[in-house]
């Protein structure tokens, strides 16, 4: 059962990282403010770094690849960004959209920490993911 929990938690984390990478990628081409663009590029790198760590750790539990977001989820994320920025492409609006998505990631991460019996390495990675996202929120607030 614990093995299955480890795989499920890593899958959820990986999907969260993929969604973060996708959302930032879709928003980046709308960003005009240099400081904001630099922040988003750093945040994207943080998601990529954690995704890589998940992939490395995943090998200990499964021969498969960790789950990623589906094409439909990517399309919905892209569509959401397009619709929410059709009338307002301001830095504040973009920061708000990303903060809302990041908050969902924090909630999911906290749920995983609170309700799953997992190995210490997996738990440590979930904590790193949540802490990274909480840090992202604090930095995004400066652009609201």
C-alpha positions in Angstrom: 0.0 0.0 0.0 2.8 2.4 0.9 4.4 1.7 -2.5 1.2 2.7 -4.2 1.0 5.8 -2.2 4.5 6.8 -3.2 3.6 6.4 -6.9 0.3 8.2 -6.5 1.9 11.2 -4.7 4.8 11.4 -7.2 2.3 11.3 -10.1 0.2 14.1 -8.6 3.3 16.2 -7.9 4.6 15.7 -11.4 1.3 16.7 -12.9 1.4 19.8 -10.7 4.9 20.7 -12.0 3.8 20.1 -15.6 0.8 22.4 -15.1 3.0 25.1 -13.5 5.4 24.8 -16.4 2.6 25.0 -19.0 0.9 28.0 -17.3 4.1 30.0 -17.0 5.0 29.1 -20.6 1.6 30.3 -21.9 1.8 33.5 -19.8 5.5 34.4 -20.6 4.8 35.5 -24.2 2.3 38.1 -22.8 4.7 39.6 -20.3 6.3 42.9 -21.1 7.8 43.9 -17.7 11.4 42.7 -17.5 11.5 41.9 -13.8 8.3 40.0 -14.0 9.6 37.9 -16.9 12.8 37.1 -15.0 10.7 36.0 -12.0 8.6 33.7 -14.1 11.6 32.2 -15.8 13.1 31.4 -12.4 9.8 29.9 -11.2 9.6 27.8 -14.4 13.1 26.5 -13.7 12.1 25.6 -10.1 9.2 23.5 -11.4 11.5 21.9 -14.0 14.0 21.1 -11.2 11.4 19.5 -9.0 10.0 17.6 -12.0 13.4 16.2 -12.7 13.8 15.1 -9.0 10.4 13.4 -9.2 11.5 11.5 -12.3 14.7 10.4 -10.6 12.9 9.2 -7.5 10.0 7.6 -9.5 12.5 5.0 -10.8 12.6 3.5 -7.3 8.9 2.7 -7.3 7.9 2.0 -10.9 9.3 1.2 -14.3 6.8 3.6 -15.9 7.1 7.3 -16.4 5.4 9.7 -14.0 2.1 11.0 -15.1 2.0 14.3 -17.0 -0.8 16.7 -17.8 -3.0 15.5 -20.7 -3.3 17.4 -24.0 -6.8 18.3 -22.8 -5.5 19.8 -19.6 -2.8 21.8 -21.5 -5.4 23.1 -23.9 -7.7 24.1 -21.0 -4.9 25.9 -19.3 -4.0 27.7 -22.5 -7.6 28.6 -23.2 -8.0 29.8 -19.6 -5.0 32.1 -20.0 -6.3 33.4 -23.3 -9.8 34.1 -22.0 -8.7 35.7 -18.8 -6.3 38.0 -20.6 -8.4 39.0 -23.5 -9.3 42.4 -22.1 -6.4 42.7 -19.5 -2.9 41.6 -20.2 -1.4 43.7 -17.4 1.3 42.4 -15.2 -1.1 42.5 -12.3 -3.6 40.4 -14.1 -1.0 37.8 -15.2 0.4 37.7 -11.6 -3.2 37.1 -10.3 -3.8 34.2 -12.7 -0.5 32.5 -11.8 -1.1 33.1 -8.1 -4.6 31.4 -8.3 -3.0 28.4 -10.0 -0.2 28.3 -7.6 -2.6 28.4 -4.7 -4.3 25.3 -6.1 -0.9 23.6 -6.2 -0.2 24.5 -2.6 -3.6 23.1 -1.5 -3.0 19.8 -3.4 0.5 19.6 -2.0 -0.7 20.1 1.6 -3.4 17.5 1.1 -0.8 15.0 -0.1 1.3 15.8 3.0 -1.6 15.4 5.3 -3.3 12.3 4.0 -0.7 10.0 2.5 1.6 7.5 4.2 4.8 7.9 2.1 8.5 7.3 2.3 10.6 10.1 3.8 12.2 11.0 0.4 8.8 11.4 -1.2 7.6 13.4 1.8 10.6 15.6 1.6 10.0 16.3 -2.1 6.4 17.2 -1.5 7.5 19.7 1.2 10.1 21.1 -1.2 7.3 21.5 -3.9 4.9 23.2 -1.4 7.7 25.5 -0.1 8.7 26.5 -3.6 5.1 27.3 -4.5 4.6 29.3 -1.3 7.7 31.3 -2.1 6.4 31.8 -5.7 3.2 33.3 -4.2 5.1 35.7 -2.1 7.0 36.9 -5.1 3.9 37.1 -7.3 2.2 39.3 -4.7 4.7 42.0 -5.5 3.3 42.3 -9.0 -0.4 42.3 -8.1 
